[in-house]
């Protein structure tokens, strides 16, 4: 009875839309990263308090239910600690605590962007020379899209700050007789791979590989359960 009641409350909380959760900058017990599970536990315990008050549960039963709630969350934490950082096919970069994948083929920018979204990721942002070199290790000298676009000003599509650039000399130059609002890496076979070029959204310029980026598995798991 206790576990059935607790499971009902727990599942309802997991199914609640993210818009009801509000914003939280709580510290998690998992690898020191922010997540919502500590908040969820508090909400679950609050909801159990309401159940206890409205159903007049005996105090010992009330305590037992709360202990079961804590146990369930502890089990979840322990499970998340056993997960690999990234899903198969993805590569982990510790300084950003993120996973990356190089998708090879001939893709326009918008198809590449959709390809990342379908992988629950976004076209990669880049915030340091180290991160740039790491991605280069995945791509080699092949050309690939990144998530730097210009709509008024240059910005990353994942919303992260534009705090690092690696433009090729003379770039961005608004090339190719049209709005050059997108960014590709290794567009020319230069001596210093990893440099960026701006370009338009036109089929003759567009067919590139692309690199997606997303949080490591346990952070992604928490996000999905939001």
N, C-alpha and C positions, 0 to 999 in steps of 0.2 A: 504494500500500500504506500509506504513512504517513498520508495524508489519510483513508483509509478507517478505519484504526485509531483515529485521533484523533476522527473524526466519531462513531464508535461510543461512545467514552468520553464525549464531549461531550453526545450525546443522552441517554445513560443518566443523566448528572448532571442534565440539565434535567428529566427525567421523574421524578426521585427525589421522594418526598413531602416536603412542607414540614416535617413533624414530625421528619425526620431531619437537618434543617439546623441546629437549635439557634437561639439568639438571637444577633443580631449588631448592633453599632452601628458598623459600619465606614464610613469616609468614602469616598464614590464620587468618581471623576474626572468624573462627569457633573453639572455645575451645582452641585457641592458637596453633593448630597443623599445620604443613606444608601441603599445598595442592596446586593443580594447578589452582584453579578457579580464583585467583587473576591474575595469568599469562594469563589465557584464556580471561579474561575480557580485559586486555591490548591488546591482539592479535586481539580480535574482534573489539575494537575501532580503532586499526591501519588499519584493513581491511575496516572498514566503512569510514575512512579517504580517503583510495584509491578510494572507490566507489564515494565518494563525489567529489574528484578531477576529476575523469574520466567522471562523468555524469553531472558535473556542478550543483549539487544540491544547491538550495537556502540555505543560512546560517541558517535560522530558521528551515528548514527541517532537516538539518545536525545535529543541536543541539537536535532536537526532537528524532532523531534516536538514538543518543548517550544516551539520558536520558532513552529511552526504554531499551537499552542494560543494563544499570545500574540497572534498575528496575527488569529485568529478573534475574540477578545474585542475587540481594537482596532477591527475592522470593525464589530462590534456597537455599540460606543460611538459611533463616527462616525455610524452609521445613526440611533441614538436622538437625536443632536443635530439631525438634520434634520427630526424630527417636529414638527408643530404642537403647541402646549401642550394643546389639547383636541380631541376628536372633533367632527365637524360637528354643529351644533345646541347645543353646549355653549359656555359663556362662561368665560373665564379671569380669575381675580383674583389678581394677582401677590403681594400681601401674605400670602396663605395658600397660594400655590402650588397652587391647587386649581381644579377645573372645576365649573360649576353649570349646571343646566338647570331651567327652569320647565315643569312638565307641567300643562296646562290641562284641566279637566274637573270632574266631580263624583265625588269619591272619599272613601270612609271612610278613617280614619287607617290601618287595617291594610292596606287595598288600596294606599294610597299608599306605605306602608313596603315592601310587596312589589314595587311598581313600581320603586322605587329599587334594590332588591336585584337585580332582573332587568336593571338597567342597570349592574350591578357597582358600585353606589354605595350611599349611605345618605341618609336624610332629613337635610337640612343641619343642622349645628350652626352657631352664630354666636358669635364671640369678640371682636367689637369693633363700635363704631358704624360704622366704615368698611365692614366686611363686611356689616353689616345694611343700610346704605344701598346698597351694591352690589346686594344681592339685591332690594331694593326697586326698583332700576332695571329688573330683569328682570320683576318682578311687577306694577308699577304699584300700583293700589289694590285689586287682586284679593286675596281671602282665600286663604291657602295654609298647609299643614301644614309644621311644622319638627320636628326630631327630639328635642324636649325633652319628656320624660315623667316621671311621678311614680309610682314604686313604692317607697314608703317616703320617699325624698327625690327632689327633682327632679334629673335627670341627662340628659346627652346620650346617645342610643342608639349613637353612634359611639365612645363610650368616652373622648372628649376631656373636659378639665376644664370645669366650669361656672364660668367666670371672667368672664362678662358676661351681663346680663339687660336686657330692654327691655319690662318689663311695662307694660301700660296702667294708669293710676291706679286703685288699688283691687284690682288683680290680683296674684297669683292669689287667687280668692275661692271656689273650690269650687262653682261655679255649677250650676244646672240640676237640682237634686234627684237627684244621683247622683255617683259618683266622677268628679271632673274631672281626669283623669290625662294629658291630652294638650294640645298647644299649637298654636294657630292664630294667624297674623299677619293684621292688617287685618280682624278679624272685624266691627268696627264702622267705619262711614265717619267716621273721626275726622279732626281737623285735622292730626294728626301721624301720617301713615302709617308703618307699621313696628313699631307697638306690639303686644304679645302678650296673648292671652287664653287662660286655661285652659278646658277643656271636657270633656264626657264622650264616651264611645264609644257614641253613640246615633245612629240614622239621621237623625233630624230636625235634629241639630246638625252632622252629619258631612260633608256633601258639599262638599269644598273642592278647590282645586288643590294642588299640592305642589312643593317644590323639593328636588332631589337634589344631592349634593356628592360628589366623588371626586378623588383625586390626578390631576395632569396626566398626559398620555399616556405619557411615558417611565417615570414611576414606576408607572403602571398596568400597562404592558407587563411590567415586571420582576415585579410582583405576580402577574400571570397566569402567568408562566413558573415561579413558585414551585412 
